[in-house]
Amino acid sequence: MSTQLLDLRDYGIELLHARRTISMVHDVDLSVRRGEVLGIVGESGSGKSLTMRGVFGLLPPEMRVRGSVCFQGQELLGQSPRALRALRGSKMSIIFQDPLTALNPVMTVGAQIVEAIRIHERSVSRQVAQERAVALMRMVAIPLPEQRVSQYPHEFSGGMRQRAAIAMSMANDPDLLVADEPTTALDVTVQAQIMDVLRRLRDEKGLGIILITHDLGLLAGIADQVAVMYAGRVVERAAVDQLFAAPRHPYTRGLLASLSKIDKPTTRLFSIGGAPPSLEHLPTGCAFHPRCPEADKICRGIAPPLLEFAGGAAACHRAAMPLTLGADP
């Protein structure tokens, strides 16, 4: 059996707005295999979450997806809504950013997990599904699951709500799990616990995971591959060790330089100047050039292709000249 789970080729998302077509995501080539963690990182508005929502068929009607979305060898674009519903929650699941709003406040957490099970397995009795819900809550390290299964989301702490969302996403033993900012607004101790849960699920079940985050430091301990997105495009992708050691895109170097370093204490962290561009009015040439300290005439006039190199790719005219992690961005 092929180990390939998800493969995106020439993938893009377009918004039809006021008789105009705005490219929200474009030229995305990504893949993830069984037992692999793919990290997608970038600033807010870079297209990380939108990319995955398009894969799951969760976009509003004014948006359309183009390119190829192949899941376990099956093309998803063009599939009926019914066929996509059969896949969502069974073969591929998603954990949304805010578990408090993702969970139904008027249903117990256990009832929501039971519902997720019985939607895809109608032959399972409610009692059996309830027992599976308790087992799932125990699997994600929720204390006293026999009691917690009857409680409501507001009775859970932030970390426990996130674990409950993971338990719900794992209810039907999916092959692919998309975790969209799973540690947002959690303290560092709880963040570590959530990442331990995801790591254990990957190791025990051979789960393929796509981890969407702002935090490059979070990816360092779990990701195998990292894709960096800017202005709706993947500007760099590489193995995690290679990305940290020798980033090839100035944007990636800027993100890495903004991380605090224990061995290099400083009173002021580096920040990338300017702000991300509007997708409706992208600059000519490279979208990053207004903020890039290395930009020159070619950057302002010609959009760089995604250049392949050993172990990855980068969309920069200077991608052939990587800098080491200690170099200035």
N, C-alpha and C positions, 0 to 999 in steps of 0.2 A: 504494500500500500504506500502511495506517495505520502511524504511527510509535509507537503505543501498544503497550507490551510487557506490562506487568503492571498490573492495576487491582484494588485491594481496596476493597470497599464493605460497610459495616456488618459488618466482619470481627471475629470473636471466637473465643476458645478457652476451652472449659469443661473443668474437671476433675471427674470423678465420684469422690467420696471419702467413705466412711463414710455412704452414703445421702444425701450432700449434693452440691450442684452449686456449685463454686467458679469464679468468673469470673477466669481468668488473664489474658486479653487481651480488650478489649471496645471497640466503637465506633471501629474503626480504618478510616480512609479514606486510602489512599495510592495513588500511581501513579508509574510510571517509563516513560520513552520511550527509543527508540533513541538512542545517543550521549549519554545523560544519566546523571549520577551523583546518586543519592539517598542522602544520609547519614542514618542513624538513630542518635541519640545518647541517652544516659541512663545512670543508675547501674546497677550490677549488680542484677538482679532486676526491672528495669523492663519486661521482656517483649520486648526487641529480638530476641534470637536465637530465642526461642520463636515469635514471629510468623512468621519466615521458615521455621522447621522445619515449621510447620503448612501453609505454602504448598507445600512439597515433599512433604508427606505422610509426614513422619518423626516423628510423634508416637506415644507409647505408646498402647495400646488404651484406657486409661482416660480419655483426652482426646478431645474431639470439636471439630470446627471448624464454625462457622456463618457465615452471611453469603454473600458472593460473592467468588470468586477467579477473575478472568478473565485468561487468558494468551493474547496474540495473538488476542483475540476469542473464545476458547474457554473455557467455564466448566469449572474443574477440580474443584470440589466435586461429588461424586457419581460421578466417574470411577473406573473399576476400578483396582486396584493395578497391573495389567499396563499400562494406558494411562499411568499416572503414571511407571512405570519407563521407558517409552519416551521420555518427556520429560526425565526427570532425567539429566543427563550429556550430553544431546544438544542440546536446545533451551535448557535452563536448567541451570546448574551452581552448586555452592556450594563455597566454601573454608571449611573448619571452623577453629575457633579455634586448635587446637594441631596443627601439621603432624606433630609427632613421634608423636602417638597416631593421627592420621588416616591416616598411611602404615603399610603392613604391614611390620613389622621383619624378616620372613623372606623377603621378595621384594625383588629389586633395584628401584631406582626406575624403570629403563627397562621392566622387566616389568610394573610396575603401570600405566604409561602405555599400554603395548601392550594390556593387558587392557581398559583403559577405551575404547580405540579399537575393539577387535574385538567387544566386547559389543554395540555399536550398529551396527557394520559387519562383519557376519560374512563377507562376500565378500573382505575385505582380508586378504592373506597376512600371516603373521607377519613376514616380511622387510620388506615394505612398511611395516607398522605400526612396526617397529623404526626404520626410516629416518625416519618421521614423529615418533617419540619424540625422536630426536636433534634434529630441526628445531625441535620444540617447546621443548626444553631450551635450544637456542640462542636462540630467540625471547624467552625470559624471562631471558636474560643469565647462564645458568649456564656458567662457564668449562670448556673442554675437554669438551664434551658427549659426544663419541665415547667418552671414557673414563668419564665420570660415569654414563653410561647403564647400566653394569654394576656400579655400586656400590650399597651398601645405605644406607637412611636414616641409620643411626648414623655413617656416614662423611661425611655432609654437615654443614655448619655450620647454625645456626638459620636464617640468611637464605637459604641454598641450599635447605633443606627447604621453606621457604615458597614459594620460586620453583618448586620441583618440584610442590608442591600446586597452584599456579596453572597450570603446564603441563598437569597432569592434568585440571584443570577445563576447560581450553581444547582438549582432545584432539579434540572433535567439533564445534568451531567454534560454540559456543552463541550465542544472541542475548542472554541475560540471565545475568549473573554476580553472585552474592551472596557478598561477602567479609566473613566474620564475624571481626572483630578480627584482620585480617591482619598487624598489626605488633606484637602482644602479645609482650612479653619480648625485643624486638629493640632494639639500640642505635639511636640517632638516625640514624646514617649508613646503616644497613641499612634502617631505616624509609623513608628518602628513596628508596632504590633500589627498594623494593617499590612505593611510590606512583608512581614513574616508570614501572614496568612496567604498572601498572593504567591510568595516564594514556595510555600509548602504545597499549594494547589498545583503549581507548575511541576514540582518534583514528583509528587505522588500520582498525579493524573495525566501527566504529559500534556498539560493544557498550553495552548498558544495564547499569549497575552499581549495586547496592545495597551501600553500605559501612556496616557496623555497627561502632560504636566508642564508647569512653568519651571520646575525645580530640576536643574541638571544634576545637582548633588544627589537627589533621590534616585536618579537613574543609574548612578555609578555603581550601586551595590546590587542591582538586580537585572539591568538590561543587557542583552546580547548585542543588539543593533540599535542605533539611534538615528532618527530622521529629524532634521532641524527645518522648521517651516517659517517662512516670512512672506507676507503679502499674498497668501494663498498658494504658495509654491514651496516645494522642497528645495532648499538651497544647499543642503549638505546631508549626506547619509554615510555612515561608516560603522564599523565595529566599535563598541563603546570604548575600549582601551585606546584604539587608534584615534578616535575623535578627541579624547581628553589629552592625549600625548601630542598630537600634531594636527590641530584643526586647520582646515584649508580655506574656510570662508571667513571674511572679516566679521560677519554677524556672529558666527559661532565663537570666534575669539572674544568678541565683546561680551557675550553671555558668560563665558567661562571666566573672564576677567572680573566680572561683577560678583563672583562668589567670594566669600570671605575665606582666607587661608590661615590656618593655625600657625604655620611656620613663617608667615609673613604678616605680622600684625600691622594694622594701619588704622589711622583715625577716620579715614574716608574711603568708602568703596568706590570703585570705578562704575560709571553709568554710561550707557550709550546715549549720545546726544540726540536731540530731536524726538520725533514721535513717528510711529508707524503710519504709512500713507493710507489715504482713503482708497478702497478698492474701486470706487467709481472714478477716481482721477489718479491713476497710477502715473508716476513720473516716467519719462522716456528712458530707454536703456535699462540698466539694472535698477530694480525697484529700491534697492538699499543705498544707491549712490548718494542721495542727499545727506545721509547720516554716516557715510563711510569715510574714514580719514585717509584711505588709500585711493579714493576715486580719482580718475582722470578723464580725459576726453572720450576714450573708447567706452568707459563705463557709463557715461552720460548719454551716449548715442546708440549703443548696441546692447541688447539684452543678452547676457551670456548663456550659452547652452549648459546643460548639466553634463560636465566632463567626467567621464569614468576614469578611475585610477585604481591601483591595486588596493582592494579592500573597501572601496566606496566610490563616491562621486561628489562633486561640488559645482555649483553654478556661479563661477567666478572666473574672470579673465586671468587671474593669477593663481588658479587652483593648482598649477604645477609647482608652486613654491610654498609648501607648508611651513608654518612656524611652530616651534615647540611651545609647550604649555606656559613656560615662563616668559615668553616674549610679549612685548607690548602689543595690544590689539590695534 
